[in-house]
């Protein structure tokens, strides 16, 4: 019975793809950069006579998205900021901008440690979000991912 239901839901993917295209938002997904477990766990850098590092640190792969690693790609999405009442119902601080959204089923969101950059639609500029819980495969049907996240720079849309 479950297999037939899954097939029915997945048959609706083309209609969902059209809906995503109409709304015009995209999400670029990044894996968060891995930080050392302890600040002193890395060996000290080799320094020259003037005290400068012999080998310069590697360039940040995503200078416009601090803390993000290499991009995993972009997918259609729908994201919106929660109002104060919705944030309070989630148990969140009313001053903290929280967002909810739905992301295309094909995005690789099954692992923790992601940073999401939402752009397009009516957003005046991209918004960087960090999920505050698991990103959920809605109904385990591989039809859409849903998430709740906070804005990393603490700003609203």
KESEVO-775798 format. One record per residue (C-alpha): x negated, z negated, y; residue number from 1; residue in three letters. Coordinates in pm, 1 decimal. Layout:
% residues N
@px=X, pz=Z, py=Y, pos=NUM, code=ALA
...
% end
This chain:
% residues 157
@px=0.0, pz=0.0, py=0.0, pos=1, code=UNK
@px=-278.2, pz=-93.0, py=245.5, pos=2, code=UNK
@px=-460.0, pz=239.0, py=183.5, pos=3, code=UNK
@px=-147.9, pz=436.9, py=278.9, pos=4, code=UNK
@px=-103.2, pz=229.0, py=594.8, pos=5, code=UNK
@px=-468.5, pz=281.4, py=690.5, pos=6, code=UNK
@px=-429.0, pz=657.6, py=643.4, pos=7, code=UNK
@px=-118.0, pz=654.5, py=866.2, pos=8, code=UNK
@px=-299.4, pz=468.4, py=1143.6, pos=9, code=UNK
@px=-605.7, pz=691.7, py=1117.7, pos=10, code=UNK
@px=-383.9, pz=1001.5, py=1136.5, pos=11, code=UNK
@px=-299.8, pz=889.8, py=1493.0, pos=12, code=UNK
@px=-662.4, pz=920.2, py=1608.6, pos=13, code=UNK
@px=-614.8, pz=1262.7, py=1778.0, pos=14, code=UNK
@px=-335.7, pz=1119.8, py=1996.2, pos=15, code=UNK
@px=-555.4, pz=821.4, py=2083.6, pos=16, code=UNK
@px=-840.4, pz=1057.4, py=2176.3, pos=17, code=UNK
@px=-605.7, pz=1235.1, py=2420.2, pos=18, code=UNK
@px=-502.6, pz=901.1, py=2569.8, pos=19, code=UNK
@px=-865.5, pz=796.0, py=2621.4, pos=20, code=UNK
@px=-939.8, pz=1130.1, py=2792.0, pos=21, code=UNK
@px=-643.0, pz=1086.3, py=3027.7, pos=22, code=UNK
@px=-760.4, pz=742.2, py=3140.5, pos=23, code=UNK
@px=-1111.2, pz=867.5, py=3218.3, pos=24, code=UNK
@px=-1321.9, pz=558.7, py=3150.0, pos=25, code=UNK
@px=-1636.4, pz=551.3, py=2937.3, pos=26, code=UNK
@px=-1852.8, pz=275.7, py=2797.7, pos=27, code=UNK
@px=-2226.2, pz=304.9, py=2745.1, pos=28, code=UNK
@px=-2333.8, pz=63.0, py=2472.9, pos=29, code=UNK
@px=-2674.6, pz=-106.2, py=2475.0, pos=30, code=UNK
@px=-2829.8, pz=-345.5, py=2226.9, pos=31, code=UNK
@px=-2949.9, pz=-651.4, py=2420.5, pos=32, code=UNK
@px=-3326.8, pz=-692.1, py=2443.2, pos=33, code=UNK
@px=-3459.7, pz=-952.6, py=2202.8, pos=34, code=UNK
@px=-3623.6, pz=-1247.9, py=2373.4, pos=35, code=UNK
@px=-3898.5, pz=-1456.6, py=2207.0, pos=36, code=UNK
@px=-3771.5, pz=-1776.0, py=2044.6, pos=37, code=UNK
@px=-3995.9, pz=-1992.6, py=2266.5, pos=38, code=UNK
@px=-4154.4, pz=-1903.0, py=2600.4, pos=39, code=UNK
@px=-4506.2, pz=-1981.6, py=2470.8, pos=40, code=UNK
@px=-4465.5, pz=-1793.7, py=2142.1, pos=41, code=UNK
@px=-4631.9, pz=-1474.7, py=2267.9, pos=42, code=UNK
@px=-5010.2, pz=-1467.6, py=2294.8, pos=43, code=UNK
@px=-5137.4, pz=-1470.3, py=2652.6, pos=44, code=UNK
@px=-5207.5, pz=-1123.7, py=2795.0, pos=45, code=UNK
@px=-5563.9, pz=-993.7, py=2815.9, pos=46, code=UNK
@px=-5674.3, pz=-1023.5, py=3179.3, pos=47, code=UNK
@px=-5951.6, pz=-839.3, py=3360.6, pos=48, code=UNK
@px=-6202.2, pz=-1003.3, py=3600.2, pos=49, code=UNK
@px=-5950.6, pz=-997.7, py=3886.7, pos=50, code=UNK
@px=-5682.9, pz=-1170.2, py=3678.2, pos=51, code=UNK
@px=-5466.8, pz=-860.4, py=3634.6, pos=52, code=UNK
@px=-5329.4, pz=-768.7, py=3289.8, pos=53, code=UNK
@px=-5550.8, pz=-519.6, py=3105.6, pos=54, code=UNK
@px=-5243.9, pz=-360.9, py=2947.8, pos=55, code=UNK
@px=-4948.6, pz=-345.5, py=3186.4, pos=56, code=UNK
@px=-4616.6, pz=-465.5, py=3048.0, pos=57, code=UNK
@px=-4393.7, pz=-190.2, py=2910.3, pos=58, code=UNK
@px=-4141.1, pz=-43.8, py=3149.4, pos=59, code=UNK
@px=-3786.5, pz=-171.7, py=3113.1, pos=60, code=UNK
@px=-3601.8, pz=105.3, py=2920.4, pos=61, code=UNK
@px=-3291.3, pz=42.1, py=3129.9, pos=62, code=UNK
@px=-3390.2, pz=-64.7, py=3482.8, pos=63, code=UNK
@px=-3032.4, pz=-36.3, py=3612.0, pos=64, code=UNK
@px=-2904.6, pz=-264.1, py=3330.7, pos=65, code=UNK
@px=-3131.4, pz=-570.9, py=3311.9, pos=66, code=UNK
@px=-3156.9, pz=-718.3, py=2964.1, pos=67, code=UNK
@px=-3039.3, pz=-404.4, py=2788.8, pos=68, code=UNK
@px=-3244.9, pz=-222.1, py=2531.7, pos=69, code=UNK
@px=-3214.9, pz=145.1, py=2447.5, pos=70, code=UNK
@px=-2869.9, pz=302.9, py=2482.4, pos=71, code=UNK
@px=-2671.4, pz=354.3, py=2161.1, pos=72, code=UNK
@px=-2450.8, pz=616.6, py=2331.9, pos=73, code=UNK
@px=-2130.1, pz=654.8, py=2531.6, pos=74, code=UNK
@px=-1768.2, pz=649.6, py=2414.8, pos=75, code=UNK
@px=-1423.1, pz=665.1, py=2573.7, pos=76, code=UNK
@px=-1263.7, pz=332.4, py=2656.8, pos=77, code=UNK
@px=-1001.3, pz=148.1, py=2858.5, pos=78, code=UNK
@px=-1112.9, pz=-171.7, py=3033.7, pos=79, code=UNK
@px=-941.4, pz=-390.8, py=3289.1, pos=80, code=UNK
@px=-1010.0, pz=-716.5, py=3464.7, pos=81, code=UNK
@px=-792.8, pz=-1014.2, py=3375.6, pos=82, code=UNK
@px=-607.0, pz=-1194.4, py=3650.2, pos=83, code=UNK
@px=-648.6, pz=-1568.8, py=3711.0, pos=84, code=UNK
@px=-351.6, pz=-1667.4, py=3492.4, pos=85, code=UNK
@px=-478.0, pz=-1461.4, py=3195.8, pos=86, code=UNK
@px=-827.4, pz=-1614.0, py=3234.5, pos=87, code=UNK
@px=-679.6, pz=-1964.4, py=3241.2, pos=88, code=UNK
@px=-476.4, pz=-1886.5, py=2925.8, pos=89, code=UNK
@px=-802.4, pz=-1789.9, py=2753.0, pos=90, code=UNK
@px=-954.3, pz=-2121.1, py=2861.6, pos=91, code=UNK
@px=-1193.1, pz=-1949.2, py=3101.8, pos=92, code=UNK
@px=-1315.6, pz=-2068.2, py=3438.1, pos=93, code=UNK
@px=-1086.3, pz=-1903.4, py=3693.2, pos=94, code=UNK
@px=-1386.9, pz=-1809.5, py=3909.9, pos=95, code=UNK
@px=-1551.9, pz=-1612.2, py=3628.8, pos=96, code=UNK
@px=-1446.0, pz=-1244.4, py=3612.0, pos=97, code=UNK
@px=-1326.2, pz=-1169.7, py=3258.9, pos=98, code=UNK
@px=-1241.8, pz=-828.2, py=3124.9, pos=99, code=UNK
@px=-1051.9, pz=-696.9, py=2824.5, pos=100, code=UNK
@px=-1074.3, pz=-352.9, py=2682.8, pos=101, code=UNK
@px=-1029.0, pz=-108.9, py=2399.4, pos=102, code=UNK
@px=-1309.8, pz=122.1, py=2288.3, pos=103, code=UNK
@px=-1296.7, pz=440.2, py=2079.6, pos=104, code=UNK
@px=-1306.9, pz=374.2, py=1705.6, pos=105, code=UNK
@px=-1631.4, pz=569.6, py=1651.6, pos=106, code=UNK
@px=-1852.9, pz=341.4, py=1864.9, pos=107, code=UNK
@px=-2105.6, pz=130.2, py=1663.3, pos=108, code=UNK
@px=-1978.9, pz=-211.7, py=1767.6, pos=109, code=UNK
@px=-1993.9, pz=-398.8, py=1436.9, pos=110, code=UNK
@px=-2305.6, pz=-603.7, py=1526.0, pos=111, code=UNK
@px=-2350.9, pz=-881.7, py=1783.9, pos=112, code=UNK
@px=-2585.5, pz=-866.2, py=2082.2, pos=113, code=UNK
@px=-2438.6, pz=-577.4, py=2279.8, pos=114, code=UNK
@px=-2414.2, pz=-502.9, py=2650.3, pos=115, code=UNK
@px=-2134.6, pz=-272.1, py=2768.6, pos=116, code=UNK
@px=-2146.0, pz=-67.3, py=3090.1, pos=117, code=UNK
@px=-1798.1, pz=55.2, py=3186.3, pos=118, code=UNK
@px=-1762.2, pz=340.0, py=3435.2, pos=119, code=UNK
@px=-1510.9, pz=598.4, py=3549.8, pos=120, code=UNK
@px=-1138.8, pz=579.2, py=3601.9, pos=121, code=UNK
@px=-1058.7, pz=381.8, py=3915.1, pos=122, code=UNK
@px=-1376.0, pz=168.5, py=3907.8, pos=123, code=UNK
@px=-1574.5, pz=216.8, py=4230.7, pos=124, code=UNK
@px=-1903.8, pz=164.0, py=4044.0, pos=125, code=UNK
@px=-2016.0, pz=81.1, py=3687.9, pos=126, code=UNK
@px=-1949.4, pz=-273.5, py=3564.3, pos=127, code=UNK
@px=-2186.9, pz=-440.1, py=3317.8, pos=128, code=UNK
@px=-2011.6, pz=-659.9, py=3063.1, pos=129, code=UNK
@px=-2131.1, pz=-897.5, py=2792.5, pos=130, code=UNK
@px=-1878.5, pz=-973.2, py=2516.4, pos=131, code=UNK
@px=-1786.3, pz=-1341.8, py=2492.0, pos=132, code=UNK
@px=-1674.5, pz=-1317.2, py=2130.5, pos=133, code=UNK
@px=-1664.6, pz=-1072.1, py=1845.8, pos=134, code=UNK
@px=-1567.2, pz=-715.9, py=1919.7, pos=135, code=UNK
@px=-1270.5, pz=-669.7, py=1688.1, pos=136, code=UNK
@px=-1180.2, pz=-370.3, py=1471.8, pos=137, code=UNK
@px=-808.2, pz=-389.7, py=1543.1, pos=138, code=UNK
@px=-621.9, pz=-441.5, py=1219.0, pos=139, code=UNK
@px=-939.3, pz=-341.9, py=1030.3, pos=140, code=UNK
@px=-801.4, pz=13.4, py=1041.1, pos=141, code=UNK
@px=-1094.3, pz=185.4, py=1225.3, pos=142, code=UNK
@px=-855.4, pz=299.9, py=1498.0, pos=143, code=UNK
@px=-989.6, pz=108.2, py=1799.9, pos=144, code=UNK
@px=-1223.2, pz=-177.6, py=1891.7, pos=145, code=UNK
@px=-1099.6, pz=-448.6, py=2129.5, pos=146, code=UNK
@px=-1307.5, pz=-698.1, py=2327.0, pos=147, code=UNK
@px=-1306.1, pz=-973.2, py=2586.7, pos=148, code=UNK
@px=-1617.0, pz=-989.4, py=2805.6, pos=149, code=UNK
@px=-1759.6, pz=-1136.1, py=3123.5, pos=150, code=UNK
@px=-1916.8, pz=-941.8, py=3406.1, pos=151, code=UNK
@px=-2289.8, pz=-1012.3, py=3387.0, pos=152, code=UNK
@px=-2342.6, pz=-982.8, py=3760.9, pos=153, code=UNK
@px=-2043.3, pz=-1207.0, py=3830.8, pos=154, code=UNK
@px=-1854.1, pz=-946.4, py=4027.4, pos=155, code=UNK
@px=-1506.0, pz=-805.5, py=4014.3, pos=156, code=UNK
@px=-1413.5, pz=-438.1, py=4012.1, pos=157, code=UNK
% end
